[in-house]
Amino acid sequence: MAAAAPAEAPPAAGHDARILALIGTGHFLSHFYMLCLPPLFIAWRAEFDVSYAALGLAFALMSATTAALQTPVGFLVDRHGARPFLVGGVLLMALSIAAMSVAPGYWAILLLAVLSGVGNSVIHPADYAILGGSIHPSRIGRAFAMHTFTGNLGFAAAPPTVAAMLLVMGWRPTLLILGLLGIPVVLAILWQSRILRDQAKPKAKPGQAAAPSGRELLLSRPILLFFGFFLLSAMAGSVIQTFTITVLGELWGTPVAVASFALTGYMVGATSGTLVGGWFADRSQKHMPFVIILTTLAALILVFIGAVPVPEWLLPLLAGAAGLAMGSSRTPRDVMLKNAIPPGQMGKVFGFVSSGLPLGGAITPVPLGWLIDLGLAWMVLPIAAALLLGSLLCMGGANGAARAARPLAVPAE
């Protein structure tokens, strides 16, 4: 009897590190460019004589364009390959931000914000398609974790960077410099593009059952439930980030500085937790119990903070623990989604499912703010906890449906 062929050895860690450096830098820029606009609102209001509500429209248009186009871009990524779209997306974002530096009026800012959103819509479908095809499965958890981590760093770096630049120069040179910083990233991706690969698409075998279309794949029970998981998680995260400071002040008279420190603790915990989750995802197949335990822990901490007055020194520690639990659960979630996707279809599925993130962030602020206006601030954190627990129901259903659906036929384009 012939000996079994040895398993394919993973490429050197340096190979994957180069891929992550390229993809991570592009992801950092996409998040950085999203949050580099709000610090400019004061300058723009004086320059263009418009309201803050009108200025907020620029950010809203960028976010809405990104969310709306991720799924159709995902179809294009799967059909034609991710690399040209990644290069084009980063280039369009960079040039749009740079072009804002010569905007003759408010209308030009809105147009360029939409164009930047078009470029940004490419990032998630293209990034995940490349990571799924380029990174060895033994390191995919850590790769997804670093992808999330670099995006969070972009969010964190944008406001202080723009604020510091505005201290020494006007808003026009600030935007020009920030936009032009994307050009070296585009050139680096072009230079190293040979190491960026898409997932291989297996050929249909003779007699294989008819494959579902891409649309049928997105509307299948597992993918819709994963979308619900992402949506509810994002809704809960939006509640926490938007109203924690207000709720703590309303319920317990917590000083703004202390409540802000607690929110910072949550964000630091959530960002660092992605790396913990990536490490775990590569070392264990028990992804679902891990996500259930940590998400439930985060929900319990939120309920506790909203129901019991705790010492001010303890608030940042509890919030940090909740953030760490939330962040650690995210990478195994992404790996479970990857495992449910037929090869060669990651662009459209990740584009569709991740569109639940900005959508979830847009749903909760108004109704939850209304509850606070009605004097019902005590309901806010329990609602966030309930959303987290609801996301677990979606995850459990998605995981079970995905197992039942295997083996999946390769969807038609």
BELCORQUI-V295388 format. One record per pair of residues at least 6 apart in sequence whose ideal C-beta (glycine too) atoms are under 6 Angstrom apart, sorted by sequence separation. I is the first residue (numbers start at 0). GAP is how many residues later the second one is. D is the distance in Angstrom with one decimal. If there is no record, write none. Layout:
i gap d
I GAP D
I GAP D
This chain:
i gap d
102 6 5.2
247 6 3.9
76 8 5.4
134 8 4.3
340 8 4.8
370 8 5.5
99 9 6.0
164 9 4.4
43 11 5.7
247 11 4.3
99 12 5.1
130 12 5.2
367 12 5.6
98 13 5.4
304 13 5.9
40 14 4.6
244 14 4.2
244 15 5.8
95 16 4.7
300 17 5.5
244 18 5.9
95 19 4.4
243 19 4.9
95 20 3.9
300 21 4.1
36 22 5.4
92 23 5.2
297 24 4.6
92 26 3.8
91 27 3.3
92 27 5.8
297 27 4.1
296 28 4.6
297 28 4.7
88 30 4.4
293 31 4.2
88 33 2.9
88 34 5.9
293 34 5.4
294 34 5.1
293 35 4.2
84 37 4.8
290 38 4.5
85 40 4.2
84 41 5.0
290 41 5.3
289 42 5.4
290 42 5.8
81 44 4.0
286 45 3.9
81 47 4.2
72 48 5.2
76 48 4.6
81 48 4.9
64 49 5.2
72 49 5.4
76 49 5.4
286 49 5.2
280 50 5.1
57 51 5.3
61 51 4.4
65 51 4.6
69 51 5.0
73 51 3.8
264 51 3.8
268 51 4.1
272 51 4.4
276 51 4.2
280 51 4.7
57 52 5.7
60 52 4.9
64 52 2.9
68 52 3.6
72 52 5.2
76 52 5.2
275 52 4.4
60 53 5.3
64 53 5.9
261 53 4.3
265 53 4.2
269 53 3.9
273 53 4.9
276 53 5.8
277 53 4.4
61 54 5.5
65 54 4.5
69 54 5.9
257 54 4.8
261 54 4.8
264 54 4.5
268 54 2.9
272 54 2.4
276 54 3.5
280 54 4.7
57 55 4.4
61 55 4.2
65 55 4.7
260 55 5.0
264 55 3.6
268 55 3.8
272 55 3.9
276 55 5.6
49 56 5.1
269 56 5.2
273 56 5.8
251 57 4.9
261 57 4.2
265 57 3.8
269 57 3.8
273 57 5.7
47 58 4.2
32 60 5.3
133 62 5.8
339 62 3.7
133 63 4.7
25 64 5.0
32 64 5.5
132 64 4.4
132 65 4.5
129 66 5.0
132 66 3.9
341 66 4.8
344 66 5.7
131 67 4.8
341 68 5.4
128 69 5.5
100 71 4.4
100 74 4.1
99 75 4.8
100 75 3.9
305 75 3.3
305 76 5.9
96 78 5.8
97 78 5.4
301 79 4.7
302 79 5.5
96 81 5.8
97 81 2.6
96 82 3.7
97 82 5.5
301 82 5.4
302 82 4.9
301 83 4.5
93 85 5.1
298 86 3.8
93 88 2.6
298 89 4.4
29 90 5.1
298 90 5.6
89 92 5.8
29 93 4.4
294 93 5.3
89 95 5.8
90 95 4.8
89 96 5.3
294 97 5.6
86 99 5.9
26 100 6.0
291 100 5.8
86 102 5.5
22 104 5.2
82 110 5.2
225 111 5.2
287 111 5.5
82 113 5.3
18 115 5.0
81 116 5.4
80 117 5.3
221 118 5.2
15 119 5.5
151 119 4.4
26 120 5.7
30 120 4.5
34 120 5.4
38 120 5.3
23 122 5.7
27 122 4.5
31 122 3.9
35 122 4.6
15 123 5.6
19 123 6.0
26 123 4.9
30 123 3.1
34 123 3.8
38 123 4.2
229 123 5.3
233 123 4.5
237 123 4.3
241 123 5.3
26 124 4.7
30 124 4.8
38 124 5.3
27 125 5.8
31 125 6.0
148 125 5.1
230 125 3.7
234 125 4.2
238 125 5.2
242 125 5.9
9 126 3.7
19 126 5.1
23 126 3.8
27 126 4.1
31 126 4.7
35 126 5.1
147 126 4.5
148 126 6.0
226 126 5.0
229 126 3.9
233 126 2.7
237 126 4.7
250 126 5.7
225 127 5.2
229 127 5.9
233 127 5.4
249 127 3.9
9 128 5.2
42 128 4.3
234 128 5.6
144 129 4.7
226 129 5.1
230 129 4.6
234 129 4.9
238 129 5.6
144 130 5.2
246 130 5.0
39 131 5.3
144 132 5.9
144 133 2.4
246 133 4.9
213 134 5.4
217 134 5.1
141 136 4.2
140 137 4.5
242 137 5.4
74 139 5.9
140 140 2.8
141 140 5.6
140 141 4.0
201 141 5.8
35 142 5.9
200 143 3.4
198 144 5.0
239 144 5.6
198 145 4.9
238 145 4.1
198 147 5.8
235 148 4.6
235 151 3.9
234 152 5.1
235 152 4.8
28 153 5.5
231 155 5.0
231 158 5.0
232 158 4.7
231 159 3.8
24 160 5.2
228 162 5.0
228 165 4.1
227 166 3.9
228 166 4.6
21 167 5.3
224 169 4.8
21 170 5.8
224 172 4.6
225 172 4.6
224 173 3.5
18 176 5.9
221 176 5.0
221 179 4.2
220 180 4.4
221 180 4.0
144 186 4.5
143 187 5.1
140 190 5.6
143 190 4.6
140 194 5.4
216 194 4.6
213 197 5.3
210 198 4.0
210 199 5.2
211 199 5.1
212 199 5.1
208 200 5.5
210 200 5.3
210 201 5.1
201 208 5.9
131 214 4.5
128 217 4.7
127 218 5.1
128 218 4.2
124 222 4.1
127 222 4.0
124 225 5.8
123 226 5.7
124 226 3.7
123 227 6.0
123 230 4.6
77 267 5.8
77 269 4.3
76 270 3.3
77 270 5.3
73 273 4.1
74 273 4.9
73 274 3.6
73 277 2.8
72 278 5.9
70 280 4.8
69 281 3.9
70 281 4.4
69 285 4.7
66 288 4.8
66 291 4.2
66 292 5.9
62 295 5.2
78 334 5.4
